[in-house]
Amino acid sequence: MTPEHDLPGTIIILNGTSSSGKSSILRALQELMEVPLLDAGLDRFLWMLPRRYLNRPHWDEVLGLAVQAGPVGDRLIRGMHHAIAVLALAGNHVVADHVLVEPRWVGECARLFAPLPAYLVAVRCPLPVLEERERARADQRTPGQARAQFDRVHTFTVYDLEVDTSILSPDECAARIKERLDGAAPDAFRRLVRPMR
């Protein structure tokens, strides 16, 4: 990753189910990297909404269906994709957690990010571990989301790197990601570019 302001910044997209450990990896990456990484992930955008949308019944208009966004959530996530691209084009380095359960989101990310130094990282974890983490969170938005997303979130993607948070700590995952960034150029988003359906 280079700090030169005339070059686009690097994008790191962390894709995985709810409770897979994306937020912990994101924070570890921010601490590890020499350059500032902007957190432009899903949670940051969700917290832009009025508070009433973070609980049911309004939550169903956002991401309450777990594997399909409501109209509010779909607009918000499409805005997130464009904002990440604009931040990177201005020279900022960006890391974002995501739950790519919609094939059209994958297609949009591919078209926006393929021309940029953008890495797509799978954050994996076995379902029993995910469900135990969900129970520990005691968040009314999350019960059942990991199971609902588990067979879908990685279906539409290919990756530059995969990490498993059941065997690696957030710091170890961040170190693996940094090592990948220091290696070959990314190509996952380039491979995912395809016409809109």
C-alpha positions, 0 to 999 in steps of 0.5 A: 500500500502506497501513501502517494496522494495521486494514486487510488487508495487500496480497498479491502472488503471483508465478506462473511456472515453475521458474527464471523469476526469481520469487525474484529479483523477490521480493527486489527487491520487498522492497528497493524497497517502503517497507513490510515485505513478508513472504516467504511463498512456496513455497520458505519452505514447502518448507524447513519440511519435513524435509530428506529430503523435498527430495531424491528419492525423497521429493521426488516426494511433494512437487513432484517431478512438476513439474506435479502435486503429491504428497500432501505437497506438496498439503497444504503448498501448501493450507496456504500459501494459508491462511497468506498470507490470515491474514497479510494479514488481520492487516495484514501485506503479503505477497509469495509466489512460486508455480507454479500448475500445479493448477487447484484451487490457482487456485480456492482462491487466488481464493476466499481472496484475492478479498476482499483487496487481492491482485495476481496477477503473471505471471512469464514467460520463453522456454523456451530461457532457462529451460532454460539457467537450469535447467542453471546451477542444477545442482539435482537437483530442477529438471531438466526442470521448466521444460519440464514446467510451461511450457505449464501454469503460466499456463493457469488464470489471468488477471493484474493484470500480466505481466513478462518476465524475459528482457528485464527485470531483477529491479529493473525487474520490481519497479518495474513491479509497484510501479507497478501497485500504486500504480494501479488496484485488483486484479481478477484473483482476483475474475475467477478466482472460480468454484465448486469442481470 
